[in-house]
Amino acid sequence: MTDATSHAAARSAALSAVVSGAPSARVRLDRLWQRGRDFLGTPTAVMGGAMSWVSERHLVSAISNAGGFGVLACGSMGPDQLAAEIAGTRALTARPFGVNLINMHPALDQLIDVCREQAVGHVVIAGGLPSGATLRRIKDGGAKAMGFAPTLGAGRRMVKQGADALVIEGTEAGGHIGPVSTTVLAQEILPDLREVPVFVAGGIGRGEAILSYLELGAAGVQIGTRFVCATESIAHPNFKQAFMRASARDAQTSVQIDPRFPVIPVRALANEGSKRFMAFQRDIIAKVDAGVMSRDEGNLEIEHFWSGALRRAVVEGDVETGSLMAGQSVGMVTREQPVADILAELIAQAESALARRPSDEASLIPMAESPVGAL
């Protein structure tokens, strides 16, 4: 046997010995998202994205019951409506779930109080950066406070103000979005923000993607679009069919036509409603210019367009003129599945990717002491 062959055989034997005693792919995955699991109190660190009209008690409880972390979308609900929805969710699951509140909601303080009265464990603030006072109100009520960080600086400020965890969401996501991709945000923020758990969202449709963000330092992920066509989702069959027919390129962003009327971009499947939004903006701008309404009133009307259009699509099934808010991962939504199957599929994909790699212990063999180092 040549020296080279001998060394190769020794290297193979050494690595096989390490791998044979290595933990399973599932154990390795659990180690990667342990921080997120501990924070959420769930078997997996997969949060459900809070989607207005979709993330209600049935879908939220199904995600939590399957081992994820469901998040109720409060949207434009009033305090009494939110209280009823939280109670309805709790009747369907004994597992942890959270509530997503909109920062600009006029009754935000009262909604936070409802979460306290209902003993909600996690409150997620979306639609802008929460103030320190808002974060304190959440935490004083006994809940963990979470917010969306569009930049590293904003994330650090929220942590200093008391945020217990953050979500970073890229432009690939559905609904209201920012301008930076998920992959870039993850690279900018994850390596440098370790004080609190950080969850990654936007464009995530497979388990391999989940794994890559965990390895970069994420505590877990948030997924919305993949759950829209869950069996437990109450979204109208027409809405689900539109998702299952769509490709990533169909999920397009809305366009702002006048800088005096800033429009937070919305990603949705292109349809007649997308065109109507352009015409709606022009109509509102003309009314403001004619003195029929103030600029603030005009901005509010433009923002309200999406709420009504989304309800028409999700609840009533109007997929022509309603808003089909969807992330670019919509192309990976090909059929209706139970939530448990979706989560199992994502986990299996992540485990399969891990199983194809050497175990973490293999890297612990010092090069100078291993047969590999002798080659």
Secondary structure as UniProt FT lines:
FT   HELIX           3..20
FT   HELIX           25..32
FT   HELIX           34..40
FT   STRAND          46..48
FT   TURN            52..54
FT   HELIX           57..65
FT   TURN            66..67
FT   STRAND          69..73
FT   TURN            75..76
FT   HELIX           79..90
FT   TURN            91..92
FT   STRAND          97..102
FT   TURN            103..104
FT   TURN            106..107
FT   HELIX           108..117
FT   TURN            118..119
FT   STRAND          122..126
FT   HELIX           132..140
FT   TURN            141..142
FT   STRAND          144..148
FT   HELIX           152..161
FT   STRAND          165..169
FT   TURN            171..172
FT   STRAND          175..176
FT   HELIX           182..189
FT   TURN            190..192
FT   STRAND          198..201
FT   HELIX           207..216
FT   STRAND          220..223
FT   HELIX           225..228
FT   TURN            231..232
FT   HELIX           237..245
FT   HELIX           248..250
FT   STRAND          251..253
FT   TURN            259..260
FT   STRAND          266..269
FT   HELIX           272..289
FT   TURN            290..291
FT   HELIX           295..314
FT   TURN            315..316
FT   TURN            319..321
FT   STRAND          324..325
FT   HELIX           328..332
FT   HELIX           339..355
FT   HELIX           360..364
FT   TURN            367..369
FT   HELIX           371..374
//
